[in-house]
Each structure stands twice: as structure tokens, then as C-alpha cells.
Amino acid sequence: MLLNLERLDLLLAHYVAGALPRPADVLVGSYLEMQPAAARLADVLEEFAGRALADSEPLAMSHRDQSLKEIFTSRLPVVEREKPGHPQSGLPILLRSYLGGDLAEIPWKTRLPGFRQHVIEKSKDVEASLLWLRPGRALPHHGHKGLELTLVIEGEFNDHRGRFAAGDVSVADETLDHRPVAASHAPCICFSILFAPISLSGPIPRLVGDILGI
């Protein structure tokens, strides 16, 4: 679990630097809505980054007058930031905006018995989706060919690293093989981002059982 926290801190640093692709930016922003302590840490990092930028030597701008003219004459959309917080709707505000709806409006598709998915965005580079697991449901043991980020929205799941409850983020990469299992007392709903496909692994009998949901 300590390694997961270290990876999460690195992810947060990339978020503050504005270096994340949009789905990951939404996931981390939603995590900060759900975790006030993490949001305070992000504020501190942003303050440090601002001071470093203010103390750095300015760089000469080519075509300065033309660039400034284009900036001042452009019509940029005004973005009003809503107050952070976990709304009564069941979704963080940022995720709800990205999704374009609420949990009650999700057109779930059954992928396996007891396992539903709603794909929000999919390209050759990334797949962002909501996942729903019935209580006690295990996902087949699998490894990763790239990065996978998972934010727990409701309920919880566990694997060999420990317990991930609402507001927690799992960071998985090529070094991790695991078998996530939803807690037995309630369904588990997650926001998941895959940057590369997963690969099934583990004993065949257990894989078959997990695929069938038994």
C-alpha cells in the first residue's frame, strides 16, 4: 500500500503541473473533491510551484506585440469553478460534468455476471469508464501492460495490497498483478482509466470461476 501512496503523490504532482491527459485530470480532481486532506496538499504544491515560477528568470518572447494582441482579442470561454465537495448526486462535481450525467442515468452494460461497465471515452491511447461490481464479486486475476488508475466512488474493494474505500485511488502498472474483490456488504462503483490493455493471469480454474462470477 505504501508504494501505491508514493505513486499517488507522483500523480498529484503531475496534476498540479498540468501534465495529465484529461481523463486522468478528471480522476485526480475528483479524488481531491472527495479527500479534503489531499486537496490541501495540492494547494501547498500549487503554492510552491507558483513561487518557483515567480522566482525564475523571464524568457524573451518572440513576436511579443502580435502574441499579446491575439490573447486580448481572443474570446475564451469563462469557466466558473464550483465549490469542491461530494454532492448529493453520488458523483464528484468534476466527474459528473465529464460524464454528462449522474449515476441514476448511467446506461450500464453487463460485461460479466455481476460486473457492469459504462465507457465514457475510448481511443487507442486511453479508455475511461465507470465500473459496477455486485457485493463480493471478484474481477479475474490480471496484470497490466501500462498504467491503470481507479477511483472508488461508492463501496470498496480489496486486493493483496489492502482495502480501497470511497475516495481512494488505486495506481497499477506493469509491476502489479492483482485480483480486486468487492466488499460483501454493498456494490462497488469505480471510475477507471486504462492507458493499456490488461492481461489475464493466475490459475485457470479460478479464472474461469471469476469470469462466470461464481
C-alpha positions in Angstrom: 0.0 0.0 0.0 2.9 2.3 0.7 4.1 2.0 -2.9 0.5 2.9 -4.1 0.7 6.1 -1.9 4.0 7.0 -3.4 2.7 6.6 -6.9 -0.4 8.7 -6.0 1.8 11.5 -4.7 3.6 11.5 -8.1 0.3 11.5 -9.9 -0.7 14.5 -7.7 2.5 16.4 -8.7 1.7 15.8 -12.4 -1.8 17.1 -11.8 -0.5 20.3 -10.2 1.9 20.8 -13.1 -1.0 20.4 -15.5 0.7 17.5 -17.2 -2.1 14.9 -17.1 -4.4 13.9 -20.0 -8.0 15.0 -19.5 -9.4 11.7 -18.1 -6.6 11.4 -15.5 -7.0 15.1 -14.7 -10.7 14.5 -14.0 -9.9 11.4 -11.9 -7.4 13.3 -9.7 -9.6 16.3 -9.5 -12.5 14.1 -8.4 -10.2 12.5 -5.8 -9.4 15.9 -4.4 -13.1 16.7 -4.1 -13.6 13.5 -2.1 -10.4 13.9 0.1 -10.1 17.3 1.7 -6.6 16.5 3.2 -5.3 15.6 -0.3 -6.8 18.9 -1.7 -4.9 20.8 1.0 -1.7 19.1 -0.1 -2.4 20.0 -3.7 -2.9 23.7 -2.7 0.5 23.6 -1.0 2.2 22.1 -4.1 0.5 24.7 -6.3 1.8 27.5 -4.0 5.3 26.1 -4.2 5.1 25.8 -8.0 3.8 29.4 -8.2 6.7 30.7 -6.0 9.2 28.8 -8.2 7.7 30.3 -11.3 7.8 33.8 -9.8 11.5 33.4 -8.8 12.5 32.1 -12.2 14.2 34.3 -14.8 11.8 35.6 -17.5 12.3 34.3 -21.1 12.2 36.6 -24.1 9.0 36.3 -26.1 9.3 36.3 -29.9 6.7 38.4 -31.7 5.6 39.8 -28.4 3.2 42.5 -29.6 1.4 40.1 -32.0 1.1 37.4 -29.4 -0.4 39.9 -26.8 -2.9 41.2 -29.4 -4.1 37.6 -30.2 -4.5 36.9 -26.5 -6.5 40.1 -25.7 -8.7 39.8 -28.8 -9.5 36.1 -28.4 -12.9 35.1 -27.0 -12.1 32.5 -24.4 -14.9 30.7 -22.5 -15.4 31.7 -18.9 -15.1 28.7 -16.6 -16.6 29.0 -13.2 -15.2 26.6 -10.7 -17.8 25.0 -8.5 -17.0 24.6 -4.8 -15.3 21.3 -4.1 -17.3 18.7 -2.3 -19.1 15.4 -2.8 -22.6 16.3 -3.9 -25.7 14.5 -3.0 -25.9 13.2 -6.6 -23.4 10.5 -5.7 -20.7 11.7 -8.1 -18.0 14.3 -7.5 -18.8 17.5 -9.4 -15.9 17.2 -11.8 -16.7 13.6 -12.7 -20.4 14.4 -13.1 -19.5 17.2 -15.6 -17.1 14.9 -17.5 -19.7 12.1 -17.6 -22.5 14.5 -18.6 -25.0 12.9 -16.2 -25.5 11.3 -12.8 -25.3 7.7 -11.5 -29.1 7.2 -11.9 -28.7 8.0 -15.6 -25.9 5.6 -16.5 -26.7 3.1 -19.3 -24.8 0.2 -17.8 -23.8 -2.7 -20.0 -23.2 -6.1 -18.4 -19.7 -7.4 -19.2 -19.7 -10.5 -16.9 -22.2 -11.8 -14.4 -22.2 -9.2 -11.5 -19.9 -6.9 -13.4 -21.2 -3.8 -15.4 -19.4 -1.1 -17.3 -20.2 2.2 -18.9 -17.5 3.5 -21.3 -17.2 7.3 -21.1 -14.3 7.8 -23.5 -12.2 5.3 -25.6 -9.4 5.8 -28.1 -6.2 4.0 -29.0 -4.5 5.7 -26.1 -7.0 5.6 -23.2 -10.2 4.1 -22.0 -12.2 5.8 -19.3 -15.2 4.1 -17.8 -17.4 3.6 -14.8 -17.4 0.1 -13.3 -20.1 -1.6 -11.1 -19.4 -4.8 -9.1 -22.0 -6.6 -7.1 -21.2 -7.3 -3.4 -18.5 -9.9 -3.1 -17.7 -10.0 -6.9 -14.1 -10.7 -7.8 -12.5 -9.5 -11.1 -10.3 -12.1 -12.7 -6.7 -12.0 -11.7 -4.8 -9.8 -14.2 -1.7 -7.9 -14.9 -1.2 -4.6 -16.7 0.6 -3.6 -19.9 0.5 0.0 -18.8 -1.0 2.4 -16.3 -4.4 1.8 -14.7 -6.0 4.4 -12.4 -9.1 3.5 -10.3 -11.0 5.9 -8.1 -13.6 4.3 -5.8 -16.8 6.2 -5.9 -19.0 4.0 -3.7 -18.4 0.9 -1.7 -15.0 -0.7 -1.5 -12.7 -3.4 -2.9 -9.6 -5.1 -1.7 -6.7 -7.0 -3.2 -3.3 -8.2 -1.8 -2.3 -4.6 -1.2 -5.1 -3.8 1.1 -8.5 -2.1 1.2 -9.6 0.7 -1.1 -12.7 2.6 0.1 -14.7 5.5 -1.3 -12.3 8.3 -2.2 -9.3 6.1 -2.5 -7.2 5.7 -5.7 -5.5 2.5 -6.9 -2.5 3.1 -9.1 -1.5 0.0 -11.1 1.3 -0.5 -13.6 3.3 -3.3 -15.3 4.7 -4.4 -11.9 1.3 -5.3 -10.5 -0.8 -8.5 -10.8 -3.9 -8.5 -8.7 -7.4 -9.8 -8.2 -9.7 -7.0 -6.9 -12.7 -8.2 -4.9 -15.7 -6.0 -4.0 -16.7 -5.9 -0.3 -19.5 -8.2 0.6 -21.8 -5.6 2.2 -22.5 -3.3 -0.8 -21.9 -2.9 -4.6 -18.6 -1.2 -5.6 -18.7 1.6 -8.1 -15.4 2.9 -9.5 -14.1 5.4 -12.1 -11.4 3.6 -14.0 -8.8 4.8 -16.6 -6.8 2.3 -18.7 -3.8 3.5 -20.7 -3.0 0.0 -22.0 -4.9 -3.4 -22.0 -4.9 -5.8 -19.1 -3.8 -9.4 -19.4 -5.5 -12.3 -17.5 -3.2 -14.3 -15.3 -3.4 -16.8 -12.4 -4.7 -20.4 -12.1 -7.1 -21.4 -14.9 -9.9 -22.9 -12.5 -10.0 -19.6 -10.5 -10.0 -17.5 -13.7 -13.0 -19.5 -15.0 -14.8 -19.1 -11.7 -14.2 -15.3 -11.7 -15.3 -14.9 -15.3 -18.5 -16.7 -14.5 -18.9 -14.9 -11.2 -19.0 -18.0 -9.0 
